[in-house]
Amino acid sequence: MSKTIEVTSPFDGKVVGEVPFSTTQDVQAAIDLAQKTFLDHKNALPKFKRIEILENVMKIMSSQVEELTQLCASEGGKPYMDSKVEVNRAINGVQLAIEHLGAFEGKEIAMGHTASSANRMAYTFKEPIGVVAAISAFNHPFNLAVHQVIPAIAVGCPVIIKPATQTPMSAIRLVEILEEAGLPKGWAQAVVCGRDAGELLATSEKVDFLTFIGSGAVGWYLNSKVSNGTRVALEHGGVAPVIVEPDADIDAMIPDLGKGGFYHAGQVCVSVQRVYVHESIVDEVSTKLADYASKLVVGDQLDPKTEVGPLINNSEVDRVEQWVNEAVEKGGKILTGGKRISASCFEPTVILNPADDALVSTKEVFGPVVMVYSYSNIDEVINRANALEVSFQAAVFTKNIDTALNAVKRLNGTAVMVNDHTAFRVDWMPFGGAKASGLGLGGIHHSMEEMSNEKMMVIKSPVL
């Protein structure tokens, strides 16, 4: 009899499900099946069949939004209202994959303009890269699975997903939905396993593409261990900076900063964390942001009124509490929050002017904590914002186009938002970190391109 593990709610530890736990041998069998499926060219899925399956997936998911929302929220701790948004985004992600297949094309390569290329024509086209290994994170358990699994199926790659052990049920359900939609066995598999088996999945010579979402330490380690020729995409975290100039529309900005900082209790890789505010308005901004945070409803993620849910486990609450205490020791002033509410929940917290070398200023908090810092000169503060080795999404609030363009040009990041928070994302945009924050870009369209190889055909003929 195979081993199983219990899945518990981050809020109260209540058991919400039970899933099979795969051994190293189970994972190897999954890898072998995926490769066998890919190499069985006679039974490869034609593009129209893949589209038919994905359309069926959308129908099934659309008919089960409430059930999927409850599933996603119960295991991940994201509030019900935000989990419903996640499920609807996931449905749209499948639609984006279907749409992109219609634009998934190659191009003509110029020939005949030199004597050496005379009597030739050449075209490129796309082929699936091979077996995809997907290692996922806990914070968006359903939508992240869609972003890693659906592009692979769309382009014709068998995929094996290893979800986070805290939140495995959403990914398993996605694989079940794919099979209900007509996807043959072997094309999509989910394995819940330990570190050794996960490393086997990532580094197997039979894996052609590794997509990893999670901690930088693990991601860069696996990147150093993958087999020769394995293409890798890594998505890690950031310590997102926001610059607020004196001419910013403060009242319009506060809800954006609040949502970007406290959404999913700050457990978002591009969550608003370091807010640099010009000294002429820092008191007003910090006071209004603290007032916004103090009114947020914290509690059970399944309560429709909850705006900030629990952290993923109780040890994370301990860590956040330690970091906040250290920030105070290093000069930070608590404007609101600063304490645990329970074993699983932490107060939405705003800290004014902690030291630049405090943990909350240098590491990803991944909790409901936002820092506000005073500055006098934008050139100096851009240097402060860029001082860390991470580089993901950043933001600037200003009405001055030159100031905005200067910040966009100079801030480290793969995306810089103007008059919007750092956690903005739609699923068709390129998304990913640079420097220590990741490798390559995700997003449905970009992942489909990454999971494909471009092949060129050259035809020689005397009539050309």
C-alpha positions in Angstrom: 0.0 0.0 0.0 1.4 3.4 -1.0 2.2 6.0 1.6 -0.1 9.0 2.0 0.3 12.4 3.7 -2.3 14.6 5.3 -2.9 18.1 4.0 -3.8 20.6 6.7 -5.3 24.1 6.7 -2.7 26.8 7.6 -5.2 28.6 9.7 -6.2 26.0 12.3 -4.3 22.8 11.3 -7.5 21.0 10.4 -7.0 18.1 8.0 -8.4 19.1 4.6 -7.3 16.2 2.5 -5.0 13.3 2.0 -2.7 12.6 -1.0 -0.3 9.8 -2.1 3.3 10.4 -1.3 5.7 9.2 -4.0 9.0 7.4 -3.4 12.1 7.9 -5.5 11.1 4.8 -7.4 7.7 6.3 -8.1 9.2 9.4 -9.4 11.6 7.5 -11.6 8.6 5.5 -13.0 6.8 8.8 -13.7 9.9 10.1 -15.6 10.2 6.9 -17.6 6.5 7.1 -18.5 6.8 10.7 -19.6 9.7 10.0 -21.8 8.1 6.9 -23.3 5.0 9.1 -24.0 7.1 11.7 -25.7 9.0 9.2 -27.9 5.8 7.5 -29.0 5.5 9.6 -32.1 2.6 7.6 -33.6 0.5 8.6 -30.7 1.6 12.2 -30.4 -1.3 14.7 -29.9 -2.0 16.8 -33.0 -2.5 20.5 -32.3 -6.3 20.4 -32.9 -6.6 17.6 -30.4 -4.7 19.5 -27.8 -7.0 22.5 -28.3 -10.0 20.3 -27.9 -8.7 18.9 -24.6 -7.9 22.4 -23.4 -11.3 23.7 -24.3 -12.8 20.8 -22.3 -10.5 21.8 -19.4 -12.0 25.3 -19.5 -15.5 23.9 -19.5 -14.8 21.6 -16.5 -13.0 24.3 -14.5 -15.7 26.9 -15.3 -18.4 24.5 -14.0 -16.4 24.0 -10.7 -15.3 27.5 -9.7 -16.8 27.2 -6.2 -15.3 23.8 -5.5 -11.9 24.8 -6.9 -11.9 28.0 -4.9 -12.7 26.1 -1.6 -9.9 23.6 -2.5 -7.4 26.3 -3.3 -8.2 28.4 -0.2 -8.4 25.5 2.3 -4.9 24.2 1.6 -3.1 27.4 0.7 -4.5 29.9 3.2 -5.2 32.6 0.6 -8.5 34.3 1.5 -11.6 33.0 -0.3 -12.1 36.2 -2.2 -8.6 36.1 -3.6 -8.7 32.3 -4.2 -11.8 32.8 -6.4 -9.8 35.4 -8.4 -7.0 32.9 -8.7 -9.3 30.2 -10.1 -10.8 32.5 -12.6 -7.3 33.6 -13.7 -6.4 30.0 -14.1 -9.3 29.5 -16.5 -8.2 32.5 -18.5 -4.7 31.1 -18.5 -5.9 28.0 -20.4 -7.7 30.3 -22.8 -4.5 32.2 -23.4 -2.7 29.0 -24.3 -5.4 28.0 -26.8 -5.2 31.5 -28.4 -1.4 31.5 -28.6 -1.4 28.2 -30.5 -2.9 30.1 -33.4 0.1 32.4 -33.4 2.7 29.8 -32.6 4.6 29.9 -35.8 8.0 30.2 -37.4 9.3 32.4 -40.2 11.1 32.5 -43.5 14.9 32.7 -43.3 16.4 34.8 -46.2 18.1 32.8 -48.9 19.3 33.5 -52.4 20.9 36.9 -51.7 24.4 35.4 -51.8 25.9 33.0 -54.3 26.4 30.4 -51.5 22.7 30.4 -50.7 21.3 30.4 -54.2 18.6 27.9 -55.2 17.5 27.5 -51.6 14.5 28.4 -49.4 14.4 28.1 -45.6 11.7 28.2 -43.0 11.6 27.6 -39.2 8.9 25.9 -37.2 8.3 24.9 -33.6 8.7 21.5 -32.0 8.0 20.5 -28.4 11.3 20.4 -26.4 10.5 17.1 -24.6 9.7 16.1 -21.1 8.9 19.0 -18.7 9.6 18.8 -15.0 7.7 21.4 -13.0 8.5 22.2 -9.4 5.9 24.5 -7.9 5.3 26.8 -4.9 2.6 27.0 -2.2 1.4 30.6 -2.6 -0.8 30.2 -5.7 -1.3 26.4 -5.8 -3.8 26.3 -8.7 -2.7 29.1 -10.9 1.0 28.3 -10.7 0.2 24.7 -11.7 -1.7 26.0 -14.7 1.2 28.3 -15.7 3.6 25.3 -15.5 1.5 22.5 -16.8 -0.9 24.0 -19.4 1.9 25.5 -21.7 3.6 22.1 -21.8 0.5 20.3 -22.9 -0.4 23.1 -25.4 2.9 22.7 -27.2 3.0 18.9 -27.0 5.3 18.1 -24.1 4.5 15.5 -21.4 4.8 17.2 -18.0 5.4 16.0 -14.4 4.5 18.5 -11.7 5.8 18.4 -8.1 3.7 20.7 -6.1 4.7 22.0 -2.7 4.0 19.4 0.0 1.8 22.0 1.9 -0.5 22.6 -1.1 -0.5 19.5 -3.3 -4.2 19.1 -3.9 -4.7 21.8 -6.4 -2.0 20.5 -8.8 -3.4 16.9 -8.4 -6.8 18.2 -9.3 -5.5 20.0 -12.4 -4.0 16.7 -13.6 -7.4 14.9 -12.9 -9.2 17.6 -14.9 -6.9 17.2 -17.8 -7.6 13.5 -17.9 -11.3 14.1 -17.5 -11.0 16.4 -20.5 -9.5 13.6 -22.7 -5.8 13.9 -22.1 -4.3 10.3 -22.3 -2.4 8.9 -19.4 1.3 9.8 -19.3 1.0 13.3 -20.6 0.4 15.0 -17.3 1.4 13.5 -13.9 1.6 14.9 -10.4 4.1 13.6 -7.8 4.1 14.7 -4.2 7.6 13.7 -2.8 10.5 14.6 -0.6 13.7 16.5 -1.5 15.7 13.6 -2.8 13.0 12.5 -5.2 12.4 16.1 -6.2 16.0 16.5 -7.0 15.9 13.3 -9.1 13.0 14.8 -11.1 14.8 18.1 -11.7 18.2 16.5 -12.7 17.2 13.4 -14.6 18.8 13.1 -18.0 15.4 12.3 -19.4 14.1 15.8 -18.5 14.4 18.4 -21.2 13.0 21.4 -19.4 12.9 22.4 -15.8 10.5 25.1 -14.6 11.0 25.9 -10.9 9.1 28.3 -8.7 10.3 28.7 -5.1 13.2 29.7 -3.0 16.4 31.1 -4.6 18.7 28.7 -2.6 16.9 25.6 -3.9 16.4 26.9 -7.5 20.0 27.9 -8.1 21.2 24.7 -6.5 19.0 22.6 -8.9 20.2 24.8 -11.8 23.7 23.8 -11.0 22.8 20.1 -11.0 20.6 19.7 -14.1 21.7 17.3 -16.9 23.6 18.7 -19.9 21.1 20.2 -22.3 18.2 20.7 -19.9 16.8 24.2 -20.4 15.8 25.9 -17.1 13.4 28.6 -16.0 13.6 29.8 -12.4 11.2 32.1 -10.6 12.3 33.3 -7.1 11.4 36.2 -4.9 12.2 39.9 -4.6 12.2 42.6 -2.1 10.1 44.9 -4.2 10.9 48.6 -4.0 8.4 51.5 -4.6 9.4 55.1 -5.0 6.8 57.8 -4.1 7.5 61.3 -5.3 6.0 64.5 -3.8 3.5 64.9 -6.6 2.0 61.4 -6.3 -1.8 61.1 -5.9 -1.7 59.8 -2.3 -5.3 59.0 -1.9 -5.4 56.9 -5.1 -2.1 55.3 -4.2 -2.8 54.0 -0.7 -5.3 51.2 -1.7 -2.8 50.1 -4.3 0.1 49.9 -1.9 -2.1 48.2 0.7 -3.3 45.6 -1.7 0.1 45.0 -3.1 1.7 44.7 0.3 -0.9 42.7 2.3 -2.5 40.5 -0.5 -2.2 36.9 0.6 -0.6 38.1 3.8 2.4 39.3 1.8 3.2 35.8 0.5 3.8 37.0 -3.0 7.1 37.1 -4.8 6.5 40.7 -6.0 4.7 41.9 -2.9 5.2 45.6 -2.0 7.9 45.6 0.7 10.2 48.7 0.6 8.3 51.9 0.1 10.6 55.0 -0.3 8.6 58.2 0.3 9.9 61.7 -0.2 10.5 63.4 3.1 7.9 66.1 2.4 5.0 63.6 2.4 6.4 60.7 4.3 4.3 61.4 7.5 1.1 61.6 5.5 1.8 58.5 3.4 2.9 56.3 6.3 0.0 57.4 8.5 -2.6 56.7 5.8 -1.0 53.4 4.9 -1.0 52.3 8.5 -4.6 53.3 8.8 -5.5 51.2 5.8 -3.6 48.2 7.2 -5.2 48.5 10.7 -8.7 48.1 9.2 -8.0 44.9 7.2 -9.9 41.8 8.4 -7.6 39.0 9.4 -8.6 35.5 10.0 -9.9 32.2 8.6 -9.3 32.2 4.8 -12.6 30.4 4.1 -14.6 33.3 5.6 -15.7 35.5 2.7 -15.0 38.6 4.7 -11.4 37.8 5.4 -8.9 40.1 3.6 -5.6 38.7 5.2 -5.4 35.0 6.0 -2.8 32.9 7.8 0.8 32.4 6.9 1.5 29.0 5.3 2.7 27.5 8.6 3.3 28.6 12.2 7.1 28.6 12.0 6.7 31.4 9.4 4.8 33.5 11.9 7.7 33.0 14.4 10.2 34.1 11.7 8.2 37.2 10.7 7.9 38.1 14.4 11.6 37.8 14.9 12.3 40.0 11.8 9.9 42.7 13.0 11.5 42.7 16.4 14.9 43.1 14.9 13.7 45.9 12.7 12.5 47.8 15.9 15.9 47.1 17.5 17.5 48.7 14.5 15.5 51.9 14.7 12.3 51.1 13.0 9.0 52.5 14.4 5.9 50.3 14.4 3.0 52.4 13.0 0.5 49.6 13.1 0.6 45.9 13.9 3.9 44.3 14.8 2.5 41.3 16.7 1.1 37.9 16.1 -2.6 37.5 16.4 -2.5 33.7 16.8 -0.2 30.8 16.1 -1.0 31.2 12.4 -1.8 34.9 11.8 0.3 38.0 12.0 -1.1 41.6 12.2 -0.8 43.7 9.0 2.3 45.8 9.9 3.8 49.0 8.8 7.3 50.0 10.0 8.8 53.4 9.5 12.4 53.9 8.8 14.0 50.6 9.8 17.8 50.4 9.1 18.8 49.6 5.5 20.7 46.6 6.8 17.7 45.1 8.8 16.4 41.8 7.6 13.1 43.4 6.6 15.1 45.8 4.4 17.4 43.2 2.8 15.5 39.9 2.6 12.1 38.9 1.3 9.7 39.1 4.3 7.0 36.9 2.7 4.6 38.1 5.4 2.2 41.0 6.0 4.8 43.6 6.7 5.5 46.8 4.7 8.4 49.2 5.3 8.3 53.0 4.7 11.5 54.9 4.3 12.1 58.6 4.1 14.3 60.1 1.3 15.3 63.5 0.0 16.8 62.9 -3.4 15.5 60.5 -6.1 18.9 59.7 -7.5 20.1 58.6 -4.1 17.0 56.6 -3.4 17.2 54.7 -6.7 20.6 53.6 -5.6 19.2 52.4 -2.3 16.4 50.6 -4.1 19.0 48.9 -6.4 21.4 47.9 -3.6 20.2 44.3 -3.3 21.1 41.3 -5.4 17.4 40.7 -6.3 15.7 42.2 -9.3 12.0 41.5 -10.0 9.3 44.1 -10.2 9.5 47.7 -9.0 7.2 50.8 -9.0 7.2 54.6 -9.0 4.4 56.9 -8.2 4.6 60.4 -9.8 2.7 62.7 -12.2 5.9 63.8 -13.9 6.6 61.9 -17.1 10.3 62.6 -16.9 10.6 61.4 -13.4 8.7 58.3 -14.3 10.8 57.5 -17.3 14.0 58.1 -15.3 12.9 55.6 -12.6 11.8 53.1 -15.3 15.2 53.4 -17.0 17.3 53.1 -13.8 15.4 50.8 -11.4 16.6 47.2 -11.4 13.7 45.0 -12.4 12.2 43.0 -15.3 9.1 45.3 -14.9 8.6 48.7 -13.5 5.1 49.9 -12.8 4.2 53.6 -13.0 1.4 54.6 -10.6 0.6 51.0 -9.7 1.8 48.5 -7.2 4.6 46.0 -7.7 2.4 43.0 -7.5 0.4 43.9 -10.6 0.3 41.0 -13.1 -1.8 39.7 -15.9 -1.1 36.2 -17.3 -0.2 37.2 -20.8 2.6 39.5 -19.8 6.3 38.4 -19.4 6.9 37.6 -15.7 10.1 36.7 -14.0 13.1 37.9 -12.1 16.6 38.8 -13.0 19.9 38.6 -11.1 19.3 36.5 -8.0 15.5 36.6 -8.6 15.4 34.1 -11.4 16.2 33.0 -14.9 14.1 33.4 -18.0 10.5 34.7 -18.2 7.2 33.1 -17.5 3.7 33.9 -18.5 1.6 31.6 -20.6 2.9 32.8 -23.9 6.6 33.0 -22.9 6.5 29.5 -21.3 5.1 28.0 -24.5 8.0 29.5 -26.4 10.5 28.3 -23.8 9.1 24.8 -23.9 9.7 24.6 -27.6 12.6 24.2 -29.9 12.9 26.0 -33.2 13.9 23.8 -36.2 14.8 25.0 -39.6 14.1 23.4 -42.9 16.3 24.3 -45.9 15.2 23.1 -49.4 17.6 23.2 -52.3 16.1 23.1 -55.8 17.4 24.2 -59.2 14.0 26.0 -59.9 14.4 28.3 -56.9 
